[in-house]
Every structure is written in structure tokens, then in C-alpha cells.
Amino acid sequence: MDIHYLTAGLVLIAVLALVVYLIRRNSKDRRKLQKDITRAELKPDKHNDDEA
């Protein structure tokens, strides 16, 4: 059985790049969510009294 090291290496590099991308994306999304939550707590939406 012949192992193609070039193909295996390329697949490994692609998988590692995908994992790094997903980790960075998740970190950015977490920071954005935390920022949005903080803004919502500090500045609540204004409601009109006539809408009730």
C-alpha cells in the first residue's frame, strides 16, 4: 500500500487552516456578542406610551 505523503500533507494543512479560521471567527463573534449585550444594557430602546 503506497501512501501519498504530498496529498496527506496538503489535506492536513487544509484542515489546520480551517480549524484556525473557525477559532478566530468564533472569537470575533463572541466579542461582538458581548459588545452588543453591553450596549443593550446601557442604552435600552425607547418606547412610546401611545403604542400600548
ModelCIF file with pLDDT and N, C-alpha, C, O atoms, coordinates in Angstrom:
data_MODEL
#
_entry.id   MODEL 
#
_entity.id                         1 
_entity.type                       polymer 
_entity.pdbx_number_of_molecules   1 
#
_entity_poly.entity_id                      1 
_entity_poly.type                           'polypeptide(L)' 
_entity_poly.nstd_linkage                   no 
_entity_poly.nstd_monomer                   no 
_entity_poly.pdbx_seq_one_letter_code       MDIHYLTAGLVLIAVLALVVYLIRRNSKDRRKLQKDITRAELKPDKHNDDEA 
_entity_poly.pdbx_seq_one_letter_code_can   MDIHYLTAGLVLIAVLALVVYLIRRNSKDRRKLQKDITRAELKPDKHNDDEA 
_entity_poly.pdbx_strand_id                 A 
#
loop_
_entity_poly_seq.entity_id 
_entity_poly_seq.num 
_entity_poly_seq.mon_id 
_entity_poly_seq.hetero 
1 1  MET n 
1 2  ASP n 
1 3  ILE n 
1 4  HIS n 
1 5  TYR n 
1 6  LEU n 
1 7  THR n 
1 8  ALA n 
1 9  GLY n 
1 10 LEU n 
1 11 VAL n 
1 12 LEU n 
1 13 ILE n 
1 14 ALA n 
1 15 VAL n 
1 16 LEU n 
1 17 ALA n 
1 18 LEU n 
1 19 VAL n 
1 20 VAL n 
1 21 TYR n 
1 22 LEU n 
1 23 ILE n 
1 24 ARG n 
1 25 ARG n 
1 26 ASN n 
1 27 SER n 
1 28 LYS n 
1 29 ASP n 
1 30 ARG n 
1 31 ARG n 
1 32 LYS n 
1 33 LEU n 
1 34 GLN n 
1 35 LYS n 
1 36 ASP n 
1 37 ILE n 
1 38 THR n 
1 39 ARG n 
1 40 ALA n 
1 41 GLU n 
1 42 LEU n 
1 43 LYS n 
1 44 PRO n 
1 45 ASP n 
1 46 LYS n 
1 47 HIS n 
1 48 ASN n 
1 49 ASP n 
1 50 ASP n 
1 51 GLU n 
1 52 ALA n 
#
_struct_asym.id          A 
_struct_asym.entity_id   1 
#
loop_
_ma_qa_metric.id 
_ma_qa_metric.mode 
_ma_qa_metric.name 
_ma_qa_metric.software_group_id 
_ma_qa_metric.type 
1 global pLDDT . pLDDT 
2 local  pLDDT . pLDDT 
#
_ma_qa_metric_global.metric_id      1 
_ma_qa_metric_global.metric_value   86.02 
_ma_qa_metric_global.model_id       1 
_ma_qa_metric_global.ordinal_id     1 
#
loop_
_ma_qa_metric_local.label_asym_id 
_ma_qa_metric_local.label_comp_id 
_ma_qa_metric_local.label_seq_id 
_ma_qa_metric_local.metric_id 
_ma_qa_metric_local.metric_value 
_ma_qa_metric_local.model_id 
_ma_qa_metric_local.ordinal_id 
A MET 1  2 67.00 1 1  
A ASP 2  2 77.00 1 2  
A ILE 3  2 80.00 1 3  
A HIS 4  2 93.00 1 4  
A TYR 5  2 93.00 1 5  
A LEU 6  2 92.00 1 6  
A THR 7  2 93.00 1 7  
A ALA 8  2 94.00 1 8  
A GLY 9  2 95.00 1 9  
A LEU 10 2 95.00 1 10 
A VAL 11 2 95.00 1 11 
A LEU 12 2 96.00 1 12 
A ILE 13 2 98.00 1 13 
A ALA 14 2 98.00 1 14 
A VAL 15 2 98.00 1 15 
A LEU 16 2 98.00 1 16 
A ALA 17 2 98.00 1 17 
A LEU 18 2 97.00 1 18 
A VAL 19 2 97.00 1 19 
A VAL 20 2 97.00 1 20 
A TYR 21 2 96.00 1 21 
A LEU 22 2 96.00 1 22 
A ILE 23 2 95.00 1 23 
A ARG 24 2 95.00 1 24 
A ARG 25 2 95.00 1 25 
A ASN 26 2 95.00 1 26 
A SER 27 2 92.00 1 27 
A LYS 28 2 92.00 1 28 
A ASP 29 2 92.00 1 29 
A ARG 30 2 92.00 1 30 
A ARG 31 2 92.00 1 31 
A LYS 32 2 92.00 1 32 
A LEU 33 2 90.00 1 33 
A GLN 34 2 90.00 1 34 
A LYS 35 2 89.00 1 35 
A ASP 36 2 88.00 1 36 
A ILE 37 2 86.00 1 37 
A THR 38 2 86.00 1 38 
A ARG 39 2 84.00 1 39 
A ALA 40 2 80.00 1 40 
A GLU 41 2 78.00 1 41 
A LEU 42 2 77.00 1 42 
A LYS 43 2 71.00 1 43 
A PRO 44 2 63.00 1 44 
A ASP 45 2 65.00 1 45 
A LYS 46 2 70.00 1 46 
A HIS 47 2 70.00 1 47 
A ASN 48 2 70.00 1 48 
A ASP 49 2 66.00 1 49 
A ASP 50 2 64.00 1 50 
A GLU 51 2 59.00 1 51 
A ALA 52 2 52.00 1 52 
#
loop_
_atom_site.group_PDB 
_atom_site.id 
_atom_site.type_symbol 
_atom_site.label_atom_id 
_atom_site.label_alt_id 
_atom_site.label_comp_id 
_atom_site.label_asym_id 
_atom_site.label_entity_id 
_atom_site.label_seq_id 
_atom_site.pdbx_PDB_ins_code 
_atom_site.Cartn_x 
_atom_site.Cartn_y 
_atom_site.Cartn_z 
_atom_site.occupancy 
_atom_site.B_iso_or_equiv 
_atom_site.pdbx_formal_charge 
_atom_site.auth_seq_id 
_atom_site.auth_comp_id 
_atom_site.auth_asym_id 
_atom_site.auth_atom_id 
_atom_site.pdbx_PDB_model_num 
ATOM 1   N N  . MET A 1 1  ? 0.850   -1.173 0.000  1.00 67.00 ? 1  MET A N  1 
ATOM 2   C CA . MET A 1 1  ? 0.000   0.000  0.000  1.00 67.00 ? 1  MET A CA 1 
ATOM 3   C C  . MET A 1 1  ? 0.899   1.240  0.000  1.00 67.00 ? 1  MET A C  1 
ATOM 4   O O  . MET A 1 1  ? 1.748   1.403  0.876  1.00 67.00 ? 1  MET A O  1 
ATOM 5   N N  . ASP A 1 2  ? 0.704   2.090  -0.971 1.00 77.00 ? 2  ASP A N  1 
ATOM 6   C CA . ASP A 1 2  ? 1.537   3.272  -1.147 1.00 77.00 ? 2  ASP A CA 1 
ATOM 7   C C  . ASP A 1 2  ? 0.844   4.483  -0.541 1.00 77.00 ? 2  ASP A C  1 
ATOM 8   O O  . ASP A 1 2  ? -0.317  4.756  -0.844 1.00 77.00 ? 2  ASP A O  1 
ATOM 9   N N  . ILE A 1 3  ? 1.551   5.203  0.309  1.00 80.00 ? 3  ILE A N  1 
ATOM 10  C CA . ILE A 1 3  ? 1.000   6.395  0.944  1.00 80.00 ? 3  ILE A CA 1 
ATOM 11  C C  . ILE A 1 3  ? 1.488   7.615  0.167  1.00 80.00 ? 3  ILE A C  1 
ATOM 12  O O  . ILE A 1 3  ? 2.687   7.772  -0.067 1.00 80.00 ? 3  ILE A O  1 
ATOM 13  N N  . HIS A 1 4  ? 0.566   8.462  -0.224 1.00 93.00 ? 4  HIS A N  1 
ATOM 14  C CA . HIS A 1 4  ? 0.914   9.692  -0.926 1.00 93.00 ? 4  HIS A CA 1 
ATOM 15  C C  . HIS A 1 4  ? 1.082   10.793 0.110  1.00 93.00 ? 4  HIS A C  1 
ATOM 16  O O  . HIS A 1 4  ? 0.113   11.403 0.562  1.00 93.00 ? 4  HIS A O  1 
ATOM 17  N N  . TYR A 1 5  ? 2.323   11.028 0.468  1.00 93.00 ? 5  TYR A N  1 
ATOM 18  C CA . TYR A 1 5  ? 2.619   11.992 1.520  1.00 93.00 ? 5  TYR A CA 1 
ATOM 19  C C  . TYR A 1 5  ? 2.274   13.417 1.104  1.00 93.00 ? 5  TYR A C  1 
ATOM 20  O O  . TYR A 1 5  ? 1.876   14.225 1.944  1.00 93.00 ? 5  TYR A O  1 
ATOM 21  N N  . LEU A 1 6  ? 2.419   13.730 -0.160 1.00 92.00 ? 6  LEU A N  1 
ATOM 22  C CA . LEU A 1 6  ? 2.082   15.067 -0.630 1.00 92.00 ? 6  LEU A CA 1 
ATOM 23  C C  . LEU A 1 6  ? 0.591   15.344 -0.444 1.00 92.00 ? 6  LEU A C  1 
ATOM 24  O O  . LEU A 1 6  ? 0.212   16.402 0.057  1.00 92.00 ? 6  LEU A O  1 
ATOM 25  N N  . THR A 1 7  ? -0.246  14.404 -0.842 1.00 93.00 ? 7  THR A N  1 
ATOM 26  C CA . THR A 1 7  ? -1.695  14.566 -0.694 1.00 93.00 ? 7  THR A CA 1 
ATOM 27  C C  . THR A 1 7  ? -2.080  14.629 0.779  1.00 93.00 ? 7  THR A C  1 
ATOM 28  O O  . THR A 1 7  ? -2.885  15.470 1.180  1.00 93.00 ? 7  THR A O  1 
ATOM 29  N N  . ALA A 1 8  ? -1.510  13.746 1.578  1.00 94.00 ? 8  ALA A N  1 
ATOM 30  C CA . ALA A 1 8  ? -1.808  13.736 3.009  1.00 94.00 ? 8  ALA A CA 1 
ATOM 31  C C  . ALA A 1 8  ? -1.365  15.046 3.660  1.00 94.00 ? 8  ALA A C  1 
ATOM 32  O O  . ALA A 1 8  ? -2.064  15.575 4.525  1.00 94.00 ? 8  ALA A O  1 
ATOM 33  N N  . GLY A 1 9  ? -0.232  15.562 3.257  1.00 95.00 ? 9  GLY A N  1 
ATOM 34  C CA . GLY A 1 9  ? 0.265   16.822 3.807  1.00 95.00 ? 9  GLY A CA 1 
ATOM 35  C C  . GLY A 1 9  ? -0.622  17.992 3.427  1.00 95.00 ? 9  GLY A C  1 
ATOM 36  O O  . GLY A 1 9  ? -0.893  18.859 4.258  1.00 95.00 ? 9  GLY A O  1 
ATOM 37  N N  . LEU A 1 10 ? -1.082  18.028 2.175  1.00 95.00 ? 10 LEU A N  1 
ATOM 38  C CA . LEU A 1 10 ? -1.972  19.104 1.744  1.00 95.00 ? 10 LEU A CA 1 
ATOM 39  C C  . LEU A 1 10 ? -3.307  19.061 2.482  1.00 95.00 ? 10 LEU A C  1 
ATOM 40  O O  . LEU A 1 10 ? -3.841  20.099 2.872  1.00 95.00 ? 10 LEU A O  1 
ATOM 41  N N  . VAL A 1 11 ? -3.834  17.872 2.669  1.00 95.00 ? 11 VAL A N  1 
ATOM 42  C CA . VAL A 1 11 ? -5.092  17.731 3.404  1.00 95.00 ? 11 VAL A CA 1 
ATOM 43  C C  . VAL A 1 11 ? -4.904  18.169 4.850  1.00 95.00 ? 11 VAL A C  1 
ATOM 44  O O  . VAL A 1 11 ? -5.763  18.851 5.408  1.00 95.00 ? 11 VAL A O  1 
ATOM 45  N N  . LEU A 1 12 ? -3.796  17.786 5.455  1.00 96.00 ? 12 LEU A N  1 
ATOM 46  C CA . LEU A 1 12 ? -3.521  18.176 6.838  1.00 96.00 ? 12 LEU A CA 1 
ATOM 47  C C  . LEU A 1 12 ? -3.408  19.692 6.965  1.00 96.00 ? 12 LEU A C  1 
ATOM 48  O O  . LEU A 1 12 ? -3.938  20.274 7.912  1.00 96.00 ? 12 LEU A O  1 
ATOM 49  N N  . ILE A 1 13 ? -2.727  20.334 6.027  1.00 98.00 ? 13 ILE A N  1 
ATOM 50  C CA . ILE A 1 13 ? -2.590  21.798 6.056  1.00 98.00 ? 13 ILE A CA 1 
ATOM 51  C C  . ILE A 1 13 ? -3.957  22.464 5.883  1.00 98.00 ? 13 ILE A C  1 
ATOM 52  O O  . ILE A 1 13 ? -4.257  23.451 6.554  1.00 98.00 ? 13 ILE A O  1 
ATOM 53  N N  . ALA A 1 14 ? -4.778  21.928 4.988  1.00 98.00 ? 14 ALA A N  1 
ATOM 54  C CA . ALA A 1 14 ? -6.109  22.498 4.771  1.00 98.00 ? 14 ALA A CA 1 
ATOM 55  C C  . ALA A 1 14 ? -6.974  22.370 6.023  1.00 98.00 ? 14 ALA A C  1 
ATOM 56  O O  . ALA A 1 14 ? -7.696  23.302 6.376  1.00 98.00 ? 14 ALA A O  1 
ATOM 57  N N  . VAL A 1 15 ? -6.906  21.240 6.685  1.00 98.00 ? 15 VAL A N  1 
ATOM 58  C CA . VAL A 1 15 ? -7.696  21.029 7.903  1.00 98.00 ? 15 VAL A CA 1 
ATOM 59  C C  . VAL A 1 15 ? -7.223  21.969 9.008  1.00 98.00 ? 15 VAL A C  1 
ATOM 60  O O  . VAL A 1 15 ? -8.042  22.551 9.719  1.00 98.00 ? 15 VAL A O  1 
ATOM 61  N N  . LEU A 1 16 ? -5.920  22.118 9.156  1.00 98.00 ? 16 LEU A N  1 
ATOM 62  C CA . LEU A 1 16 ? -5.396  23.029 10.182 1.00 98.00 ? 16 LEU A CA 1 
ATOM 63  C C  . LEU A 1 16 ? -5.789  24.470 9.888  1.00 98.00 ? 16 LEU A C  1 
ATOM 64  O O  . LEU A 1 16 ? -6.125  25.216 10.807 1.00 98.00 ? 16 LEU A O  1 
ATOM 65  N N  . ALA A 1 17 ? -5.751  24.875 8.620  1.00 98.00 ? 17 ALA A N  1 
ATOM 66  C CA . ALA A 1 17 ? -6.158  26.228 8.260  1.00 98.00 ? 17 ALA A CA 1 
ATOM 67  C C  . ALA A 1 17 ? -7.634  26.446 8.571  1.00 98.00 ? 17 ALA A C  1 
ATOM 68  O O  . ALA A 1 17 ? -8.013  27.514 9.050  1.00 98.00 ? 17 ALA A O  1 
ATOM 69  N N  . LEU A 1 18 ? -8.461  25.454 8.305  1.00 97.00 ? 18 LEU A N  1 
ATOM 70  C CA . LEU A 1 18 ? -9.892  25.559 8.609  1.00 97.00 ? 18 LEU A CA 1 
ATOM 71  C C  . LEU A 1 18 ? -10.126 25.692 10.110 1.00 97.00 ? 18 LEU A C  1 
ATOM 72  O O  . LEU A 1 18 ? -10.954 26.497 10.534 1.00 97.00 ? 18 LEU A O  1 
ATOM 73  N N  . VAL A 1 19 ? -9.418  24.922 10.910 1.00 97.00 ? 19 VAL A N  1 
ATOM 74  C CA . VAL A 1 19 ? -9.570  24.992 12.368 1.00 97.00 ? 19 VAL A CA 1 
ATOM 75  C C  . VAL A 1 19 ? -9.159  26.371 12.886 1.00 97.00 ? 19 VAL A C  1 
ATOM 76  O O  . VAL A 1 19 ? -9.851  26.951 13.723 1.00 97.00 ? 19 VAL A O  1 
ATOM 77  N N  . VAL A 1 20 ? -8.043  26.895 12.393 1.00 97.00 ? 20 VAL A N  1 
ATOM 78  C CA . VAL A 1 20 ? -7.585  28.226 12.820 1.00 97.00 ? 20 VAL A CA 1 
ATOM 79  C C  . VAL A 1 20 ? -8.608  29.280 12.424 1.00 97.00 ? 20 VAL A C  1 
ATOM 80  O O  . VAL A 1 20 ? -8.922  30.167 13.218 1.00 97.00 ? 20 VAL A O  1 
ATOM 81  N N  . TYR A 1 21 ? -9.130  29.194 11.200 1.00 96.00 ? 21 TYR A N  1 
ATOM 82  C CA . TYR A 1 21 ? -10.137 30.149 10.732 1.00 96.00 ? 21 TYR A CA 1 
ATOM 83  C C  . TYR A 1 21 ? -11.378 30.108 11.619 1.00 96.00 ? 21 TYR A C  1 
ATOM 84  O O  . TYR A 1 21 ? -11.897 31.153 12.012 1.00 96.00 ? 21 TYR A O  1 
ATOM 85  N N  . LEU A 1 22 ? -11.853 28.909 11.934 1.00 96.00 ? 22 LEU A N  1 
ATOM 86  C CA . LEU A 1 22 ? -13.065 28.785 12.751 1.00 96.00 ? 22 LEU A CA 1 
ATOM 87  C C  . LEU A 1 22 ? -12.848 29.294 14.170 1.00 96.00 ? 22 LEU A C  1 
ATOM 88  O O  . LEU A 1 22 ? -13.754 29.892 14.751 1.00 96.00 ? 22 LEU A O  1 
ATOM 89  N N  . ILE A 1 23 ? -11.687 29.074 14.729 1.00 95.00 ? 23 ILE A N  1 
ATOM 90  C CA . ILE A 1 23 ? -11.400 29.563 16.079 1.00 95.00 ? 23 ILE A CA 1 
ATOM 91  C C  . ILE A 1 23 ? -11.374 31.088 16.094 1.00 95.00 ? 23 ILE A C  1 
ATOM 92  O O  . ILE A 1 23 ? -11.935 31.709 16.996 1.00 95.00 ? 23 ILE A O  1 
ATOM 93  N N  . ARG A 1 24 ? -10.727 31.692 15.102 1.00 95.00 ? 24 ARG A N  1 
ATOM 94  C CA . ARG A 1 24 ? -10.686 33.162 15.040 1.00 95.00 ? 24 ARG A CA 1 
ATOM 95  C C  . ARG A 1 24 ? -12.074 33.739 14.821 1.00 95.00 ? 24 ARG A C  1 
ATOM 96  O O  . ARG A 1 24 ? -12.433 34.742 15.438 1.00 95.00 ? 24 ARG A O  1 
ATOM 97  N N  . ARG A 1 25 ? -12.846 33.127 13.962 1.00 95.00 ? 25 ARG A N  1 
ATOM 98  C CA . ARG A 1 25 ? -14.201 33.608 13.679 1.00 95.00 ? 25 ARG A CA 1 
ATOM 99  C C  . ARG A 1 25 ? -15.066 33.537 14.938 1.00 95.00 ? 25 ARG A C  1 
ATOM 100 O O  . ARG A 1 25 ? -15.825 34.462 15.225 1.00 95.00 ? 25 ARG A O  1 
ATOM 101 N N  . ASN A 1 26 ? -14.952 32.447 15.680 1.00 95.00 ? 26 ASN A N  1 
ATOM 102 C CA . ASN A 1 26 ? -15.713 32.280 16.902 1.00 95.00 ? 26 ASN A CA 1 
ATOM 103 C C  . ASN A 1 26 ? -15.318 33.337 17.935 1.00 95.00 ? 26 ASN A C  1 
ATOM 104 O O  . ASN A 1 26 ? -16.174 33.865 18.646 1.00 95.00 ? 26 ASN A O  1 
ATOM 105 N N  . SER A 1 27 ? -14.034 33.641 18.014 1.00 92.00 ? 27 SER A N  1 
ATOM 106 C CA . SER A 1 27 ? -13.557 34.647 18.963 1.00 92.00 ? 27 SER A CA 1 
ATOM 107 C C  . SER A 1 27 ? -14.119 36.023 18.616 1.00 92.00 ? 27 SER A C  1 
ATOM 108 O O  . SER A 1 27 ? -14.547 36.763 19.501 1.00 92.00 ? 27 SER A O  1 
ATOM 109 N N  . LYS A 1 28 ? -14.117 36.364 17.325 1.00 92.00 ? 28 LYS A N  1 
ATOM 110 C CA . LYS A 1 28 ? -14.665 37.648 16.902 1.00 92.00 ? 28 LYS A CA 1 
ATOM 111 C C  . LYS A 1 28 ? -16.166 37.719 17.183 1.00 92.00 ? 28 LYS A C  1 
ATOM 112 O O  . LYS A 1 28 ? -16.666 38.744 17.646 1.00 92.00 ? 28 LYS A O  1 
ATOM 113 N N  . ASP A 1 29 ? -16.878 36.634 16.903 1.00 92.00 ? 29 ASP A N  1 
ATOM 114 C CA . ASP A 1 29 ? -18.314 36.616 17.153 1.00 92.00 ? 29 ASP A CA 1 
ATOM 115 C C  . ASP A 1 29 ? -18.626 36.750 18.636 1.00 92.00 ? 29 ASP A C  1 
ATOM 116 O O  . ASP A 1 29 ? -19.594 37.414 19.007 1.00 92.00 ? 29 ASP A O  1 
ATOM 117 N N  . ARG A 1 30 ? -17.819 36.128 19.485 1.00 92.00 ? 30 ARG A N  1 
ATOM 118 C CA . ARG A 1 30 ? -18.029 36.210 20.929 1.00 92.00 ? 30 ARG A CA 1 
ATOM 119 C C  . ARG A 1 30 ? -17.824 37.640 21.414 1.00 92.00 ? 30 ARG A C  1 
ATOM 120 O O  . ARG A 1 30 ? -18.601 38.135 22.230 1.00 92.00 ? 30 ARG A O  1 
ATOM 121 N N  . ARG A 1 31 ? -16.778 38.312 20.915 1.00 92.00 ? 31 ARG A N  1 
ATOM 122 C CA . ARG A 1 31 ? -16.531 39.706 21.311 1.00 92.00 ? 31 ARG A CA 1 
ATOM 123 C C  . ARG A 1 31 ? -17.664 40.611 20.833 1.00 92.00 ? 31 ARG A C  1 
ATOM 124 O O  . ARG A 1 31 ? -18.083 41.508 21.564 1.00 92.00 ? 31 ARG A O  1 
ATOM 125 N N  . LYS A 1 32 ? -18.166 40.389 19.614 1.00 92.00 ? 32 LYS A N  1 
ATOM 126 C CA . LYS A 1 32 ? -19.252 41.207 19.082 1.00 92.00 ? 32 LYS A CA 1 
ATOM 127 C C  . LYS A 1 32 ? -20.528 41.000 19.901 1.00 92.00 ? 32 LYS A C  1 
ATOM 128 O O  . LYS A 1 32 ? -21.239 41.962 20.195 1.00 92.00 ? 32 LYS A O  1 
ATOM 129 N N  . LEU A 1 33 ? -20.819 39.759 20.266 1.00 90.00 ? 33 LEU A N  1 
ATOM 130 C CA . LEU A 1 33 ? -21.996 39.480 21.075 1.00 90.00 ? 33 LEU A CA 1 
ATOM 131 C C  . LEU A 1 33 ? -21.894 40.160 22.433 1.00 90.00 ? 33 LEU A C  1 
ATOM 132 O O  . LEU A 1 33 ? -22.861 40.757 22.906 1.00 90.00 ? 33 LEU A O  1 
ATOM 133 N N  . GLN A 1 34 ? -20.727 40.072 23.058 1.00 90.00 ? 34 GLN A N  1 
ATOM 134 C CA . GLN A 1 34 ? -20.538 40.703 24.363 1.00 90.00 ? 34 GLN A CA 1 
ATOM 135 C C  . GLN A 1 34 ? -20.714 42.221 24.247 1.00 90.00 ? 34 GLN A C  1 
ATOM 136 O O  . GLN A 1 34 ? -21.316 42.846 25.121 1.00 90.00 ? 34 GLN A O  1 
ATOM 137 N N  . LYS A 1 35 ? -20.194 42.804 23.179 1.00 89.00 ? 35 LYS A N  1 
ATOM 138 C CA . LYS A 1 35 ? -20.326 44.243 22.959 1.00 89.00 ? 35 LYS A CA 1 
ATOM 139 C C  . LYS A 1 35 ? -21.789 44.628 22.754 1.00 89.00 ? 35 LYS A C  1 
ATOM 140 O O  . LYS A 1 35 ? -22.247 45.630 23.302 1.00 89.00 ? 35 LYS A O  1 
ATOM 141 N N  . ASP A 1 36 ? -22.523 43.841 21.970 1.00 88.00 ? 36 ASP A N  1 
ATOM 142 C CA . ASP A 1 36 ? -23.938 44.113 21.731 1.00 88.00 ? 36 ASP A CA 1 
ATOM 143 C C  . ASP A 1 36 ? -24.761 43.997 23.016 1.00 88.00 ? 36 ASP A C  1 
ATOM 144 O O  . ASP A 1 36 ? -25.662 44.800 23.256 1.00 88.00 ? 36 ASP A O  1 
ATOM 145 N N  . ILE A 1 37 ? -24.451 43.009 23.827 1.00 86.00 ? 37 ILE A N  1 
ATOM 146 C CA . ILE A 1 37 ? -25.175 42.831 25.092 1.00 86.00 ? 37 ILE A CA 1 
ATOM 147 C C  . ILE A 1 37 ? -24.913 44.018 26.017 1.00 86.00 ? 37 ILE A C  1 
ATOM 148 O O  . ILE A 1 37 ? -25.833 44.523 26.661 1.00 86.00 ? 37 ILE A O  1 
ATOM 149 N N  . THR A 1 38 ? -23.666 44.459 26.082 1.00 86.00 ? 38 THR A N  1 
ATOM 150 C CA . THR A 1 38 ? -23.322 45.588 26.930 1.00 86.00 ? 38 THR A CA 1 
ATOM 151 C C  . THR A 1 38 ? -24.048 46.848 26.473 1.00 86.00 ? 38 THR A C  1 
ATOM 152 O O  . THR A 1 38 ? -24.566 47.607 27.291 1.00 86.00 ? 38 THR A O  1 
ATOM 153 N N  . ARG A 1 39 ? -24.081 47.066 25.149 1.00 84.00 ? 39 ARG A N  1 
ATOM 154 C CA . ARG A 1 39 ? -24.796 48.237 24.627 1.00 84.00 ? 39 ARG A CA 1 
ATOM 155 C C  . ARG A 1 39 ? -26.282 48.166 24.941 1.00 84.00 ? 39 ARG A C  1 
ATOM 156 O O  . ARG A 1 39 ? -26.890 49.185 25.270 1.00 84.00 ? 39 ARG A O  1 
ATOM 157 N N  . ALA A 1 40 ? -26.866 47.005 24.847 1.00 80.00 ? 40 ALA A N  1 
ATOM 158 C CA . ALA A 1 40 ? -28.293 46.854 25.105 1.00 80.00 ? 40 ALA A CA 1 
ATOM 159 C C  . ALA A 1 40 ? -28.609 47.141 26.576 1.00 80.00 ? 40 ALA A C  1 
ATOM 160 O O  . ALA A 1 40 ? -29.668 47.682 26.895 1.00 80.00 ? 40 ALA A O  1 
ATOM 161 N N  . GLU A 1 41 ? -27.697 46.779 27.456 1.00 78.00 ? 41 GLU A N  1 
ATOM 162 C CA . GLU A 1 41 ? -27.930 47.037 28.873 1.00 78.00 ? 41 GLU A CA 1 
ATOM 163 C C  . GLU A 1 41 ? -27.762 48.516 29.201 1.00 78.00 ? 41 GLU A C  1 
ATOM 164 O O  . GLU A 1 41 ? -28.466 49.039 30.066 1.00 78.00 ? 41 GLU A O  1 
ATOM 165 N N  . LEU A 1 42 ? -26.847 49.192 28.528 1.00 77.00 ? 42 LEU A N  1 
ATOM 166 C CA . LEU A 1 42 ? -26.593 50.591 28.832 1.00 77.00 ? 42 LEU A CA 1 
ATOM 167 C C  . LEU A 1 42 ? -27.614 51.519 28.197 1.00 77.00 ? 42 LEU A C  1 
ATOM 168 O O  . LEU A 1 42 ? -27.993 52.523 28.800 1.00 77.00 ? 42 LEU A O  1 
ATOM 169 N N  . LYS A 1 43 ? -28.063 51.201 26.996 1.00 71.00 ? 43 LYS A N  1 
ATOM 170 C CA . LYS A 1 43 ? -28.989 52.065 26.279 1.00 71.00 ? 43 LYS A CA 1 
ATOM 171 C C  . LYS A 1 43 ? -30.213 51.248 25.840 1.00 71.00 ? 43 LYS A C  1 
ATOM 172 O O  . LYS A 1 43 ? -30.255 50.757 24.712 1.00 71.00 ? 43 LYS A O  1 
ATOM 173 N N  . PRO A 1 44 ? -31.186 51.104 26.707 1.00 63.00 ? 44 PRO A N  1 
ATOM 174 C CA . PRO A 1 44 ? -32.383 50.357 26.306 1.00 63.00 ? 44 PRO A CA 1 
ATOM 175 C C  . PRO A 1 44 ? -33.187 51.117 25.252 1.00 63.00 ? 44 PRO A C  1 
ATOM 176 O O  . PRO A 1 44 ? -33.129 52.345 25.185 1.00 63.00 ? 44 PRO A O  1 
ATOM 177 N N  . ASP A 1 45 ? -33.926 50.392 24.444 1.00 65.00 ? 45 ASP A N  1 
ATOM 178 C CA . ASP A 1 45 ? -34.744 51.005 23.413 1.00 65.00 ? 45 ASP A CA 1 
ATOM 179 C C  . ASP A 1 45 ? -35.833 51.871 24.043 1.00 65.00 ? 45 ASP A C  1 
ATOM 180 O O  . ASP A 1 45 ? -36.389 51.529 25.087 1.00 65.00 ? 45 ASP A O  1 
ATOM 181 N N  . LYS A 1 46 ? -36.128 52.998 23.392 1.00 70.00 ? 46 LYS A N  1 
ATOM 182 C CA . LYS A 1 46 ? -37.185 53.880 23.872 1.00 70.00 ? 46 LYS A CA 1 
ATOM 183 C C  . LYS A 1 46 ? -38.511 53.420 23.307 1.00 70.00 ? 46 LYS A C  1 
ATOM 184 O O  . LYS A 1 46 ? -38.606 53.038 22.141 1.00 70.00 ? 46 LYS A O  1 
ATOM 185 N N  . HIS A 1 47 ? -39.524 53.459 24.135 1.00 70.00 ? 47 HIS A N  1 
ATOM 186 C CA . HIS A 1 47 ? -40.871 53.045 23.728 1.00 70.00 ? 47 HIS A CA 1 
ATOM 187 C C  . HIS A 1 47 ? -41.813 54.237 23.850 1.00 70.00 ? 47 HIS A C  1 
ATOM 188 O O  . HIS A 1 47 ? -41.694 55.051 24.765 1.00 70.00 ? 47 HIS A O  1 
ATOM 189 N N  . ASN A 1 48 ? -42.732 54.319 22.929 1.00 70.00 ? 48 ASN A N  1 
ATOM 190 C CA . ASN A 1 48 ? -43.731 55.363 23.001 1.00 70.00 ? 48 ASN A CA 1 
ATOM 191 C C  . ASN A 1 48 ? -44.873 54.903 23.902 1.00 70.00 ? 48 ASN A C  1 
ATOM 192 O O  . ASN A 1 48 ? -45.246 53.730 23.895 1.00 70.00 ? 48 ASN A O  1 
ATOM 193 N N  . ASP A 1 49 ? -45.420 55.828 24.671 1.00 66.00 ? 49 ASP A N  1 
ATOM 194 C CA . ASP A 1 49 ? -46.525 55.492 25.557 1.00 66.00 ? 49 ASP A CA 1 
ATOM 195 C C  . ASP A 1 49 ? -47.803 55.211 24.770 1.00 66.00 ? 49 ASP A C  1 
ATOM 196 O O  . ASP A 1 49 ? -48.683 54.501 25.258 1.00 66.00 ? 49 ASP A O  1 
ATOM 197 N N  . ASP A 1 50 ? -47.917 55.761 23.555 1.00 64.00 ? 50 ASP A N  1 
ATOM 198 C CA . ASP A 1 50 ? -49.130 55.598 22.743 1.00 64.00 ? 50 ASP A CA 1 
ATOM 199 C C  . ASP A 1 50 ? -49.259 54.202 22.151 1.00 64.00 ? 50 ASP A C  1 
ATOM 200 O O  . ASP A 1 50 ? -50.362 53.814 21.765 1.00 64.00 ? 50 ASP A O  1 
ATOM 201 N N  . GLU A 1 51 ? -48.189 53.440 22.063 1.00 59.00 ? 51 GLU A N  1 
ATOM 202 C CA . GLU A 1 51 ? -48.241 52.131 21.420 1.00 59.00 ? 51 GLU A CA 1 
ATOM 203 C C  . GLU A 1 51 ? -48.905 51.075 22.298 1.00 59.00 ? 51 GLU A C  1 
ATOM 204 O O  . GLU A 1 51 ? -49.362 50.058 21.777 1.00 59.00 ? 51 GLU A O  1 
ATOM 205 N N  . ALA A 1 52 ? -48.971 51.275 23.577 1.00 52.00 ? 52 ALA A N  1 
ATOM 206 C CA . ALA A 1 52 ? -49.542 50.276 24.472 1.00 52.00 ? 52 ALA A CA 1 
ATOM 207 C C  . ALA A 1 52 ? -51.010 50.274 24.366 1.00 52.00 ? 52 ALA A C  1 
ATOM 208 O O  . ALA A 1 52 ? -51.677 49.495 25.047 1.00 52.00 ? 52 ALA A O  1 
#
